[in-house]
Amino acid sequence: MASVRQRKRKRSCASLRREARRIENRQKRERALKRMPARCAPPAKPTKPALPTAPTGTQPSVAPMPPAPGGPSAGPAPSAPASPIPPSPIDVHPTGFGPREAERLLWRAGFGPRPGQVAELVALGLDGAVASLTRPSGAAPLDGPEPTVDGAALDPYVAWGHDHLWWMDRMVRSRHQLVERMTLIWHDWFATSDDGVGSREFMLQQNDLFRTTGLGSFPALVKAVTVDKAMLVWLSGLDNRKGAINENYGRELMELFTLGADRGAYTENDVRELARALTGWRADWANGVGLYNFRFDPRRFDDANKTVFGQTGNFGWEDACRLVVEHPLHATFFVRKLWSYFIPTPPTDAQADALAKLYVDSGREVRPVLEAILRAPELYTGARMVKPAIVFNVGLLRATSRTITDDNWVWMGAMAGQQLFRPPDVSGWDDTRWLDTSTMAGRWIVVNEALVGLTVKPSGAYAADTPEDALAAARALWNDPPLTDETLSGLRAFATTAVPADANGWLRAYRANALRMLVGMCPDHHTS
């Protein structure tokens, strides 16, 4: 009888935990957990894990890096790798690679140039500049002092907003700029939010996954994301089991990640059958610990035959990942979506087909396609592209050689429309809505914060300067961003008329500060 009572007791505890987990309101859920009997006490809470580190030979992970000596410009200038970039199957930008081309490349494939970096890339030429971004080696040096808030080191696992600050700091200080930009792209492509995951640990591990694999095999990335802890929670992979199929991840795997909607690539039956192939994953849960012990459980796997894309077999989760990337319509979806992160106008059908062939012939590697896109004429001569909020924000700090010293960047980033680790939904951020009346107000606050310590102190003794000198100083402060003739005309008119020609030092100082703000916020500065 004792053994029977013990089994009943275990079932009761499991039932109580399941019931508590179904409560959506976090405070009510916590109260329900606290009311659980002592016999249902969870395992001891593990110690906070160390920030993940990358295996030897890959890009570094979230482990803190010591500051490089000598400040932001420390270290050698970038150099092209020994192995040349292979020929591109599409046209390559033919008209020279000067400062403006180098600057646009650094904004599109990174987070904007640091002072002096444009000249360094120009010296490498187009192929060398692209290779210096796409083929980094070793651990990424992080230049300058480590990030702090109120003088203390960041705690990305616990403190409010420190996850955002931690990654933002990498964007600011890392010399492997494209690695961080691709990490951001994958974060948007496979959009996962901590608002739904509820685990900083899982989100930081996913971030490290994108960083260490983001320039390699796309099929390998799809497999890794499919069983990633954050994704298993975010898109209900843990709820997908034999007899209770959950289609969330299977649908998004095809619609958003690999094939695209409304292209005739899949049917509703394919969604259901692919979801069956993805069954079997589970984890344990305990109060004070959360989800742990992620594993594949064969008892939860639907082991009957499935028919996906007209093929029938006892497919499992690895087969599901293989089937979507081997689909005839995957390659063109992949190259068009990747292209859209760097060039605002879509590729021609001929360009998409040529890049798709390159992608398939390379074994579905990301880097070859990326190197072709980054040399395409459209990147350098085509339409300008709005900078995402975090790219704009980080670029201001890189231009002025500033680093993270407070947590204001978190709430200001949200006001400007982008908080890292919290995309709005599974489709990521909407690139058509970066600039509106609300987010522009947020960007104004961001520019104002970036100018802290970099403005002129109003004084009657401020040196006499001409309108031209005041404007030149304001442009130099922001690392001389390219401005249109229309913008320059407006700025010159303001510099000339804002104060009288014989204005005292106080008024000239106010004009200098206003120009710094206006250059930082002018329309040209929000695009590249």
VEXDREN-2710 file (C-alpha; in Angstrom, 1 decimal):
% VEXDREN-2710
k/r/px/py/pz
1/MET/0.0/0.0/0.0
2/ALA/2.9/2.4/0.8
3/SER/4.2/2.1/-2.7
4/VAL/0.8/2.8/-4.2
5/ARG/0.4/5.9/-2.0
6/GLN/3.9/7.0/-3.1
7/ARG/3.0/6.7/-6.7
8/LYS/-0.2/8.7/-6.2
9/ARG/1.7/11.4/-4.3
10/LYS/4.1/11.8/-7.2
11/ARG/1.3/12.0/-9.7
12/SER/-0.4/14.7/-7.5
13/CYS/2.8/16.8/-7.4
14/ALA/3.2/16.6/-11.2
15/SER/-0.5/17.6/-11.6
16/LEU/0.0/20.6/-9.3
17/ARG/3.0/21.7/-11.3
18/ARG/1.3/21.4/-14.6
19/GLU/-1.7/23.3/-13.3
20/ALA/0.5/26.1/-12.0
21/ARG/2.4/26.4/-15.3
22/ARG/-0.9/27.0/-17.1
23/ILE/-1.5/30.2/-15.2
24/GLU/-0.6/33.0/-17.5
25/ASN/-0.3/35.8/-14.9
26/ARG/3.2/35.5/-13.5
27/GLN/2.3/36.8/-10.0
28/LYS/-0.6/34.4/-9.6
29/ARG/1.5/31.6/-10.9
30/GLU/4.2/32.3/-8.3
31/ARG/1.5/32.4/-5.5
32/ALA/0.2/29.0/-6.7
33/LEU/3.6/27.5/-6.6
34/LYS/4.3/28.8/-3.1
35/ARG/1.1/27.1/-1.9
36/MET/2.3/23.7/-3.1
37/PRO/2.9/21.1/-0.3
38/ALA/6.4/20.7/1.0
39/ARG/6.4/17.2/-0.4
40/CYS/6.4/18.7/-3.9
41/ALA/9.5/20.8/-3.2
42/PRO/11.6/21.2/-6.4
43/PRO/15.2/20.3/-6.8
44/ALA/17.7/22.7/-5.5
45/LYS/18.2/25.8/-7.7
46/PRO/21.4/25.5/-9.5
47/THR/24.0/28.2/-9.3
48/LYS/23.9/30.8/-12.0
49/PRO/25.7/29.4/-15.1
50/ALA/28.7/31.1/-16.4
51/LEU/28.2/33.1/-19.6
52/PRO/28.6/30.6/-22.5
53/THR/31.9/30.4/-24.2
54/ALA/32.6/29.5/-27.7
55/PRO/34.5/26.3/-28.7
56/THR/38.1/26.8/-29.8
57/GLY/38.3/28.1/-33.3
58/THR/35.0/29.8/-33.4
59/GLN/33.8/33.3/-32.7
60/PRO/33.8/34.3/-29.1
61/SER/30.7/34.0/-27.1
62/VAL/29.2/36.0/-24.3
63/ALA/32.2/35.5/-22.0
64/PRO/33.6/38.9/-21.0
65/MET/36.7/40.0/-22.9
66/PRO/39.4/42.1/-21.4
67/PRO/39.7/45.6/-22.9
68/ALA/42.3/46.0/-25.6
69/PRO/45.1/48.4/-24.6
70/GLY/45.1/51.9/-26.0
71/GLY/41.4/52.6/-26.3
72/PRO/39.0/52.4/-29.2
73/SER/41.6/52.6/-32.0
74/ALA/43.9/50.0/-30.5
75/GLY/45.1/47.0/-32.5
76/PRO/46.2/46.5/-36.1
77/ALA/44.2/47.8/-39.0
78/PRO/42.0/45.1/-40.7
79/SER/43.7/43.1/-43.4
80/ALA/42.3/40.8/-46.1
81/PRO/42.5/37.1/-45.4
82/ALA/45.1/35.1/-47.3
83/SER/42.5/33.2/-49.3
84/PRO/40.9/35.4/-52.0
85/ILE/37.1/35.7/-52.4
86/PRO/35.9/33.5/-55.3
87/PRO/34.4/35.1/-58.3
88/SER/30.8/36.3/-57.9
89/PRO/28.0/34.8/-60.1
90/ILE/26.4/38.3/-60.3
91/ASP/27.8/41.7/-61.3
92/VAL/30.4/43.2/-59.0
93/HIS/30.5/47.0/-58.2
94/PRO/32.8/48.3/-61.0
95/THR/33.3/52.0/-60.3
96/GLY/35.9/52.0/-57.6
97/PHE/35.9/51.7/-53.9
98/GLY/36.3/55.0/-52.2
99/PRO/35.4/56.5/-48.8
100/ARG/31.6/56.7/-49.4
101/GLU/31.5/53.1/-50.6
102/ALA/33.5/51.9/-47.6
103/GLU/31.3/53.9/-45.2
104/ARG/28.1/52.4/-46.7
105/LEU/29.6/48.9/-46.4
106/LEU/30.5/49.5/-42.8
107/TRP/26.9/50.6/-42.0
108/ARG/25.2/47.8/-44.0
109/ALA/27.5/45.0/-42.8
110/GLY/28.3/46.4/-39.4
111/PHE/27.4/49.3/-37.1
112/GLY/29.1/52.2/-38.8
113/PRO/32.7/53.2/-38.9
114/ARG/35.0/54.3/-36.1
115/PRO/37.2/57.3/-36.8
116/GLY/39.9/56.2/-39.3
117/GLN/38.2/52.9/-40.2
118/VAL/36.9/54.1/-43.6
119/ALA/40.5/54.9/-44.8
120/GLU/41.6/51.5/-43.6
121/LEU/39.0/49.7/-45.7
122/VAL/39.6/51.8/-48.8
123/ALA/43.2/50.8/-48.7
124/LEU/42.1/47.1/-49.0
125/GLY/39.9/47.6/-52.1
126/LEU/36.5/46.1/-52.5
127/ASP/37.4/42.4/-52.3
128/GLY/39.8/42.9/-49.5
129/ALA/37.3/45.0/-47.5
130/VAL/34.6/42.5/-47.9
131/ALA/36.9/39.6/-47.0
132/SER/38.1/41.4/-43.9
133/LEU/34.4/41.4/-42.7
134/THR/33.3/38.0/-43.9
135/ARG/36.4/36.0/-43.0
136/PRO/37.5/37.0/-39.4
137/SER/39.8/34.7/-37.5
138/GLY/40.2/34.0/-33.9
139/ALA/38.5/35.7/-31.0
140/ALA/37.1/39.1/-31.7
141/PRO/39.0/41.9/-29.9
142/LEU/36.7/44.1/-27.9
143/ASP/38.3/47.6/-28.0
144/GLY/38.0/49.9/-25.0
145/PRO/36.8/49.5/-21.4
146/GLU/34.2/46.9/-20.5
147/PRO/30.6/48.1/-20.0
148/THR/29.4/49.3/-16.6
149/VAL/26.3/50.7/-15.0
150/ASP/26.9/53.0/-12.0
151/GLY/30.5/51.9/-12.1
152/ALA/29.7/48.2/-11.6
153/ALA/30.0/45.3/-14.2
154/LEU/27.0/44.1/-16.1
155/ASP/24.9/41.2/-14.9
156/PRO/23.1/40.1/-18.1
157/TYR/21.3/37.2/-16.4
158/VAL/19.6/39.1/-13.7
159/ALA/19.7/43.0/-13.8
160/TRP/17.0/44.8/-15.8
161/GLY/18.1/45.6/-19.3
162/HIS/21.7/44.3/-18.9
163/ASP/21.1/41.7/-21.6
164/HIS/20.4/44.5/-24.0
165/LEU/23.5/46.4/-22.8
166/TRP/25.7/43.4/-22.9
167/TRP/25.0/42.7/-26.6
168/MET/25.0/46.4/-27.5
169/ASP/28.5/46.7/-26.0
170/ARG/29.7/43.9/-28.3
171/MET/28.2/45.8/-31.3
172/VAL/30.1/48.9/-30.2
173/ARG/33.5/47.4/-29.3
174/SER/33.9/44.2/-31.4
175/ARG/36.3/44.4/-34.4
176/HIS/34.3/41.5/-36.0
177/GLN/31.5/43.8/-37.0
178/LEU/29.8/41.5/-39.6
179/VAL/29.7/38.7/-37.0
180/GLU/27.7/40.8/-34.7
181/ARG/25.5/42.2/-37.6
182/MET/24.8/38.6/-38.7
183/THR/23.9/37.7/-35.1
184/LEU/21.4/40.5/-35.2
185/ILE/20.1/39.4/-38.6
186/TRP/19.5/35.8/-37.3
187/HIS/17.9/37.2/-34.2
188/ASP/15.4/38.9/-36.5
189/TRP/15.2/36.0/-39.0
190/PHE/14.5/33.4/-36.2
191/ALA/12.8/36.0/-34.0
192/THR/12.5/34.8/-30.4
193/SER/11.6/37.1/-27.5
194/ASP/12.4/36.8/-23.8
195/ASP/8.9/38.1/-23.1
196/GLY/7.7/34.6/-24.1
197/VAL/10.7/32.5/-23.3
198/GLY/11.2/33.9/-19.8
199/SER/14.8/32.9/-19.5
200/ARG/17.8/35.1/-19.9
201/GLU/20.0/32.0/-19.9
202/PHE/18.2/30.5/-22.9
203/MET/18.2/33.8/-24.8
204/LEU/21.9/34.3/-24.3
205/GLN/22.7/30.8/-25.3
206/GLN/20.7/31.3/-28.5
207/ASN/22.5/34.6/-29.1
208/ASP/25.8/32.6/-28.8
209/LEU/24.5/30.1/-31.3
210/PHE/23.9/32.7/-33.9
211/ARG/27.3/34.3/-33.3
212/THR/29.3/31.0/-33.6
213/THR/27.5/29.6/-36.6
214/GLY/26.1/32.6/-38.4
215/LEU/28.5/32.5/-41.4
216/GLY/28.5/28.8/-41.9
217/SER/26.0/26.2/-43.0
218/PHE/22.4/27.3/-43.1
219/PRO/21.0/23.7/-42.8
220/ALA/23.2/23.3/-39.7
221/LEU/21.8/26.5/-38.3
222/VAL/18.3/25.4/-38.9
223/LYS/18.9/22.1/-37.1
224/ALA/20.5/23.9/-34.1
225/VAL/17.7/26.5/-33.9
226/THR/15.0/23.8/-34.1
227/VAL/16.2/22.2/-30.8
228/ASP/17.4/25.4/-29.2
229/LYS/16.0/25.8/-25.7
230/ALA/14.6/29.3/-26.3
231/MET/13.0/28.2/-29.6
232/LEU/11.5/25.1/-28.1
233/VAL/9.8/27.3/-25.5
234/TRP/8.9/30.2/-27.7
235/LEU/7.2/28.2/-30.5
236/SER/5.7/25.4/-28.4
237/GLY/8.2/22.7/-29.3
238/LEU/7.9/21.2/-25.8
239/ASP/4.1/21.0/-26.2
240/ASN/4.3/19.2/-29.6
241/ARG/3.8/15.5/-28.9
242/LYS/2.2/12.3/-30.2
243/GLY/-1.5/12.6/-29.9
244/ALA/-1.4/16.4/-29.2
245/ILE/0.2/17.9/-32.2
246/ASN/1.2/21.6/-32.0
247/GLU/1.8/23.2/-35.4
248/ASN/3.5/26.5/-34.2
249/TYR/7.1/25.7/-35.0
250/GLY/6.4/23.6/-38.1
251/ARG/4.4/26.4/-39.6
252/GLU/6.9/29.1/-38.9
253/LEU/9.8/26.9/-40.0
254/MET/8.3/26.9/-43.5
255/GLU/6.5/30.3/-43.6
256/LEU/9.2/32.5/-42.1
257/PHE/12.4/30.6/-41.8
258/THR/12.9/28.6/-45.0
259/LEU/10.2/28.7/-47.7
260/GLY/8.0/31.8/-47.4
261/ALA/4.3/32.2/-47.5
262/ASP/2.1/32.4/-50.6
263/ARG/4.7/30.9/-52.9
264/GLY/3.0/27.5/-53.4
265/ALA/5.8/25.8/-51.4
266/TYR/3.6/23.9/-49.0
267/THR/0.1/23.0/-48.1
268/GLU/-1.8/22.9/-44.8
269/ASN/-1.4/19.1/-44.8
270/ASP/2.4/19.7/-45.1
271/VAL/2.2/21.9/-42.0
272/ARG/0.4/19.1/-40.0
273/GLU/2.7/16.4/-41.2
274/LEU/5.9/18.3/-40.6
275/ALA/4.7/19.1/-37.1
276/ARG/4.3/15.4/-36.5
277/ALA/7.9/14.9/-37.5
278/LEU/8.9/17.5/-35.0
279/THR/7.3/15.8/-32.0
280/GLY/9.3/14.2/-29.1
281/TRP/11.0/17.1/-27.2
282/ARG/10.4/17.7/-23.6
283/ALA/11.9/19.3/-20.5
284/ASP/11.3/19.1/-16.7
285/TRP/10.2/22.0/-14.7
286/ALA/10.5/23.0/-11.0
287/ASN/9.7/26.0/-8.9
288/GLY/12.8/28.2/-8.5
289/VAL/14.6/26.4/-11.3
290/GLY/12.3/26.7/-14.3
291/LEU/12.7/24.4/-17.3
292/TYR/15.6/22.1/-17.2
293/ASN/16.8/18.7/-18.5
294/PHE/15.8/19.3/-22.2
295/ARG/15.8/16.0/-24.1
296/PHE/14.2/13.9/-26.8
297/ASP/11.7/11.4/-25.5
298/PRO/10.8/8.6/-27.9
299/ARG/7.5/8.0/-26.1
300/ARG/6.3/11.5/-27.1
301/PHE/7.4/11.0/-30.8
302/ASP/4.8/10.3/-33.4
303/ASP/6.5/7.3/-35.0
304/ALA/3.9/6.6/-37.8
305/ASN/4.7/7.5/-41.4
306/LYS/4.2/11.1/-42.5
307/THR/3.8/12.6/-46.0
308/VAL/5.6/15.9/-46.5
309/PHE/6.1/17.6/-49.9
310/GLY/4.9/14.4/-51.5
311/GLN/7.5/12.2/-49.8
312/THR/6.5/9.5/-47.3
313/GLY/8.5/8.1/-44.4
314/ASN/8.8/7.8/-40.7
315/PHE/10.3/11.3/-40.5
316/GLY/11.8/12.8/-37.4
317/TRP/12.9/16.3/-36.5
318/GLU/16.2/16.0/-38.4
319/ASP/14.3/14.9/-41.4
320/ALA/12.0/17.9/-41.1
321/CYS/15.0/20.2/-41.1
322/ARG/16.4/18.5/-44.1
323/LEU/13.2/18.4/-46.1
324/VAL/12.6/22.2/-45.9
325/VAL/16.2/23.2/-46.9
326/GLU/16.1/20.7/-49.8
327/HIS/12.8/22.0/-51.1
328/PRO/13.1/23.4/-54.6
329/LEU/11.8/26.8/-53.5
330/HIS/14.0/27.2/-50.5
331/ALA/17.2/28.5/-52.2
332/THR/15.5/31.5/-53.8
333/PHE/13.7/32.3/-50.6
334/PHE/17.0/32.2/-48.7
335/VAL/18.9/34.4/-51.1
336/ARG/16.1/37.0/-51.4
337/LYS/15.6/37.3/-47.7
338/LEU/19.3/37.5/-47.0
339/TRP/19.6/40.2/-49.8
340/SER/16.9/42.2/-48.2
341/TYR/18.9/42.8/-45.0
342/PHE/21.6/44.6/-47.0
343/ILE/19.9/46.1/-50.1
344/PRO/16.4/47.7/-50.0
345/THR/15.4/46.9/-53.5
346/PRO/14.9/43.2/-54.4
347/PRO/17.3/41.3/-56.7
348/THR/16.3/40.6/-60.2
349/ASP/15.1/37.1/-61.0
350/ALA/18.4/36.5/-62.8
351/GLN/20.4/37.6/-59.8
352/ALA/18.2/35.5/-57.4
353/ASP/18.6/32.4/-59.6
354/ALA/22.4/32.9/-59.8
355/LEU/22.8/33.4/-56.1
356/ALA/20.5/30.4/-55.4
357/LYS/22.8/28.2/-57.6
358/LEU/25.8/29.5/-55.7
359/TYR/24.1/28.7/-52.5
360/VAL/23.2/25.1/-53.4
361/ASP/26.6/24.4/-55.1
362/SER/28.4/25.6/-51.9
363/GLY/26.5/23.1/-49.8
364/ARG/24.1/25.8/-48.7
365/GLU/26.7/27.9/-47.0
366/VAL/25.9/31.5/-45.9
367/ARG/29.3/33.1/-46.5
368/PRO/29.6/32.7/-50.4
369/VAL/26.2/34.2/-50.9
370/LEU/26.9/37.0/-48.5
371/GLU/30.2/37.8/-50.2
372/ALA/28.4/38.1/-53.5
373/ILE/25.7/40.4/-52.1
374/LEU/28.3/42.7/-50.4
375/ARG/30.0/43.3/-53.7
376/ALA/26.8/43.9/-55.7
377/PRO/26.6/47.3/-57.5
378/GLU/23.1/47.8/-55.9
379/LEU/24.6/48.0/-52.4
380/TYR/26.8/51.0/-53.4
381/THR/24.8/52.9/-56.0
382/GLY/21.3/52.0/-55.2
383/ALA/18.7/53.5/-52.8
384/ARG/19.6/54.4/-49.3
385/MET/18.4/52.2/-46.5
386/VAL/17.0/53.2/-43.1
387/LYS/19.2/52.1/-40.2
388/PRO/17.5/49.9/-37.7
389/ALA/17.2/51.6/-34.3
390/ILE/20.0/49.6/-32.6
391/VAL/22.3/50.1/-35.6
392/PHE/21.7/53.9/-35.5
393/ASN/22.3/54.0/-31.7
394/VAL/25.5/51.9/-31.8
395/GLY/26.8/53.9/-34.8
396/LEU/26.6/57.1/-32.7
397/LEU/28.8/55.5/-30.0
398/ARG/31.3/54.1/-32.5
399/ALA/31.6/57.5/-34.3
400/THR/32.3/59.3/-31.0
401/SER/34.4/56.5/-29.4
402/ARG/32.0/56.2/-26.5
403/THR/31.2/53.0/-24.6
404/ILE/28.4/51.7/-22.3
405/THR/28.5/53.4/-18.8
406/ASP/24.8/53.5/-17.9
407/ASP/21.5/51.8/-18.5
408/ASN/19.7/54.7/-20.2
409/TRP/20.3/53.0/-23.6
410/VAL/17.8/50.3/-22.7
411/TRP/14.7/52.4/-22.3
412/MET/15.8/54.8/-25.0
413/GLY/16.3/51.9/-27.4
414/ALA/12.8/50.8/-26.7
415/MET/11.5/54.3/-27.4
416/ALA/13.4/54.3/-30.7
417/GLY/11.7/51.1/-31.6
418/GLN/14.1/48.3/-30.8
419/GLN/15.0/46.5/-27.6
420/LEU/17.4/43.5/-28.1
421/PHE/16.0/40.1/-27.1
422/ARG/12.5/41.4/-27.4
423/PRO/11.3/41.5/-31.1
424/PRO/7.6/42.3/-31.3
425/ASP/6.6/38.8/-32.6
426/VAL/7.8/35.8/-34.4
427/SER/8.2/37.7/-37.7
428/GLY/10.8/40.0/-36.2
429/TRP/10.9/43.8/-36.5
430/ASP/9.0/45.5/-39.3
431/ASP/11.7/47.3/-41.4
432/THR/9.1/49.6/-43.0
433/ARG/8.3/51.2/-39.6
434/TRP/11.6/52.3/-38.2
435/LEU/10.7/55.9/-38.6
436/ASP/7.5/57.4/-37.4
437/THR/6.4/60.2/-35.0
438/SER/7.0/58.0/-32.0
439/THR/10.3/56.4/-32.9
440/MET/11.8/59.7/-34.2
441/ALA/11.2/61.2/-30.8
442/GLY/13.0/58.2/-29.3
443/ARG/15.9/58.8/-31.8
444/TRP/16.1/62.4/-30.8
445/ILE/16.6/61.3/-27.1
446/VAL/19.2/58.8/-28.2
447/VAL/21.2/61.5/-30.1
448/ASN/20.9/63.9/-27.1
449/GLU/22.3/61.2/-24.8
450/ALA/25.1/60.4/-27.2
451/LEU/26.2/64.0/-27.0
452/VAL/26.6/63.9/-23.2
453/GLY/30.1/65.2/-22.5
454/LEU/30.6/66.2/-26.2
455/THR/28.9/69.6/-26.2
456/VAL/30.4/73.0/-25.8
457/LYS/30.0/74.5/-22.4
458/PRO/28.3/77.9/-22.9
459/SER/30.6/80.7/-22.0
460/GLY/31.1/84.3/-22.8
461/ALA/34.7/83.4/-23.5
462/TYR/33.8/80.9/-26.2
463/ALA/36.1/81.4/-29.2
464/ALA/34.7/83.3/-32.2
465/ASP/33.9/80.9/-35.0
466/THR/32.3/81.4/-38.4
467/PRO/29.1/79.6/-39.4
468/GLU/31.2/77.4/-41.7
469/ASP/33.6/76.5/-38.8
470/ALA/30.7/75.6/-36.5
471/LEU/29.1/73.3/-39.1
472/ALA/32.4/71.7/-39.9
473/ALA/33.0/70.9/-36.2
474/ALA/29.5/69.4/-35.9
475/ARG/30.1/67.2/-38.9
476/ALA/33.5/66.1/-37.6
477/LEU/32.1/65.1/-34.2
478/TRP/29.9/62.5/-36.0
479/ASN/32.7/61.2/-38.1
480/ASP/31.7/63.3/-41.1
481/PRO/28.6/61.4/-42.3
482/PRO/27.6/62.0/-45.9
483/LEU/25.0/64.7/-46.3
484/THR/23.0/65.6/-49.3
485/ASP/23.2/69.1/-50.9
486/GLU/19.7/69.8/-49.6
487/THR/20.6/68.9/-46.0
488/LEU/23.9/70.9/-46.2
489/SER/22.0/73.9/-47.5
490/GLY/19.5/73.8/-44.6
491/LEU/22.3/73.4/-42.1
492/ARG/24.3/76.3/-43.6
493/ALA/21.2/78.5/-43.5
494/PHE/20.7/77.7/-39.9
495/ALA/24.3/78.3/-39.0
496/THR/24.3/81.6/-40.8
497/THR/21.0/83.0/-39.4
498/ALA/20.7/81.4/-36.0
499/VAL/22.8/84.1/-34.3
500/PRO/23.9/87.6/-35.4
501/ALA/27.3/87.9/-37.0
502/ASP/28.6/89.8/-33.9
503/ALA/27.0/87.4/-31.4
504/ASN/28.8/86.9/-28.1
505/GLY/30.4/83.7/-27.0
506/TRP/27.3/82.4/-25.2
507/LEU/25.2/82.5/-28.3
508/ARG/27.9/81.0/-30.5
509/ALA/28.3/78.1/-28.1
510/TYR/24.5/77.5/-28.2
511/ARG/24.7/77.5/-32.0
512/ALA/27.6/75.0/-31.9
513/ASN/25.6/72.6/-29.7
514/ALA/22.5/73.0/-31.8
515/LEU/24.4/72.1/-35.0
516/ARG/25.8/69.0/-33.3
517/MET/22.3/67.9/-32.5
518/LEU/20.9/68.8/-36.0
519/VAL/23.7/66.9/-37.8
520/GLY/23.1/63.9/-35.6
521/MET/19.3/64.0/-36.3
522/CYS/19.3/65.1/-39.9
523/PRO/17.4/62.7/-42.3
524/ASP/20.6/61.6/-44.0
525/HIS/22.1/60.3/-40.7
526/HIS/19.2/57.8/-40.3
527/THR/20.0/56.1/-43.6
528/SER/23.0/54.6/-45.3
END
